[in-house]
Amino acid sequence: MLLENVLIVDPIDGEYVGTVEFEERIEIIVKTNKSEYKSILMPAFVDPHIHGIMGIDTMTASESDFRKFIEYEAYEGVWYFLPTTVTCKVEGLSKIKLPGDLKLHLEGPFISKKRKGAHNEDYLIAPPYDVEELSKYIDLYDVKLITVAPELDRFFDFAQSCVKKDIRISLGHSDANFEIARKVFENGYNRITHFPNALSPLHHRDLGMVGAGFYLDFTVEIIADGVHSSPEFVDLVYKIKGPERIILVTDSISATGLKDGNYMLGDLPVKVTDGKAHLEDGTIAGSTLRFSQAIKNFRKFTGCSLKELAMVSSYNAAMDLKIKGGRIVEGYPAKFVELNDELNIIKTWNF
Amino acid sequence: MLLENVLIVDPIDGEYVGTVEFEERIEIIVKTNKSEYKSILMPAFVDPHIHGIMGIDTMTASESDFRKFIEYEAYEGVWYFLPTTVTCKVEGLSKIKLPGDLKLHLEGPFISKKRKGAHNEDYLIAPPYDVEELSKYIDLYDVKLITVAPELDRFFDFAQSCVKKDIRISLGHSDANFEIARKVFENGYNRITHFPNALSPLHHRDLGMVGAGFYLDFTVEIIADGVHSSPEFVDLVYKIKGPERIILVTDSISATGLKDGNYMLGDLPVKVTDGKAHLEDGTIAGSTLRFSQAIKNFRKFTGCSLKELAMVSSYNAAMDLKIKGGRIVEGYPAKFVELNDELNIIKTWNF
């Protein structure tokens, strides 16, 4: 396959016009000396935090639903994503049957009651002593990422045993103070789930998890829907932390791509109005953000370069999960999104 | 006068060993090629926000008290400072009689009830239409700086008439939302009083005054006592905004330099315990910070260079108030602080 005179956007090498020859992998890239191009070629996107889309919910999806999930994500330009659970009885995790190469992000039940967000408080528990305990309920091979509140009992034991199994830890739904945040950061736990939502806020006498996210070199998930945080907040994160430390996620739920109305997130009823998902008490309950929109929003909010957009939409997340991807260089998987100048997706390649 | 082989610290030219010849002004500076020096020479400090020291309170000081005030500040290495009022009946301002060259910082009464801090709510009012109205109560020539909450009625009219009289506006004790903060910033009001205290907090869906302080190019006063904000918060401000946008202030009260006990701040009783000043309800009521300690704290909290310390302790404040000072270059006033390597003051020159 050959894509000629496209604006190649690589998160490391930057933007240049060239021609890409590829099959499964990128075989040859030839840089041309032109400034005109027919379309923009970006590494396909990675979404490590997505609960559902188009009526499909990770908690209830059948194998064929998961296959549709993959298909819908392909339309969004996402080639790799982690279907994400919500808090349920830990036994309930055993119902989830993933097909093929999909792996899970477990969000809860090991999170803070005070910062539970749209998670059912009845099922929240401290993490078990080690990850093997979890294997009673779920095939550990299916789990790639777990969001945990670091202030809970047994955090360090559990987190360490996750790391040994190549399961990545993300800190989230946490009421930790700055002292705890610094301690876990210094122990290598450097990822934060949907920053700054459901985290102890920045206070000037205790930076909390939000302040820690700014102050220390954490990598943070950002939901760039303009609802979870204001455009200026997203821009502030970009200005302070830089594009190297941001991972765009949708946190989207089954209502995504569907009309306003009543939906479920796990076993909690959610009402979607003007595309905004809330529990009955007004708590934000995930998003209806599409990844194809997230990249436009992020660029609009921050004025970032395309190179930086490739970092936050693909490369950083791939690196974070140790997946080979997110670049357009020879030898890498040929997973591309072709876009026009308005960042509308023209075609996704090789999904 | 001659100071030989001192480490000259200039906020622009940086640090180098040299010899300074001066009388009232700096006459000649000769750079030597040595690396050893006998002491550190910094521009003497500027404190634009200080209520009192050693039993003296701006609100009740006699002319001879103000002269002692100047003397005490000289020990602290401060050659220029603004005695600062607290909120009182606006008529009460007419009691303040300044000697010589001293000028005032009016903190209140034009501040927010919600963010009043240690100001008496009974006297809080919106600003008058113009600054001439104030001249009924106080000689405008005596006023250099006014802290105002920008969300109050008539802010723009008042602020504009202040600027015309060369009175600087600082935004403070404010509950303004981000929209207001942005609007006033865009209109040139770019200074914030004792950031982040007594300001609408950073929220991720409305940045508030604290978020605006981080996000926009405001210059902010910082009380580096480790009480008004944590060392990490001060370091966060330094990392985000850089030393160019920070002005160290003490916000210190009459109890400064005296023992723990009961004091007054304006007409509010203040209790000082372990050097921390609080109202009965626990609200922080100014500090007992000495400027000579503020510079040590800031360096410890941030690890800044001496050049940067000269910016935040003198040059920035001088520039902000349009005073010639804060530098060690030929032609500038010879106002110096001589320090040892632990930043203890050895001698203040030419006060």
Chai-1 contact restraints between the chains, C-beta under 6 A:
chainA,res_idxA,chainB,res_idxB,connection_type,confidence,min_distance_angstrom,max_distance_angstrom,comment,restraint_id
A,P196,B,H204,contact,1.0,0.0,6.0,A-B,restraint_1
A,L202,B,L202,contact,1.0,0.0,6.0,A-B,restraint_2
A,H204,B,P196,contact,1.0,0.0,6.0,A-B,restraint_3
A,H204,B,S229,contact,1.0,0.0,6.0,A-B,restraint_4
A,H204,B,F233,contact,1.0,0.0,6.0,A-B,restraint_5
A,R205,B,S230,contact,1.0,0.0,6.0,A-B,restraint_6
A,L207,B,E232,contact,1.0,0.0,6.0,A-B,restraint_7
A,Y215,B,E232,contact,1.0,0.0,6.0,A-B,restraint_8
A,Y215,B,L236,contact,1.0,0.0,6.0,A-B,restraint_9
A,S229,B,H204,contact,1.0,0.0,6.0,A-B,restraint_10
A,S230,B,R205,contact,1.0,0.0,6.0,A-B,restraint_11
A,E232,B,L207,contact,1.0,0.0,6.0,A-B,restraint_12
A,E232,B,Y215,contact,1.0,0.0,6.0,A-B,restraint_13
A,F233,B,H204,contact,1.0,0.0,6.0,A-B,restraint_14
A,L236,B,Y215,contact,1.0,0.0,6.0,A-B,restraint_15
A,I240,B,I240,contact,1.0,0.0,6.0,A-B,restraint_16
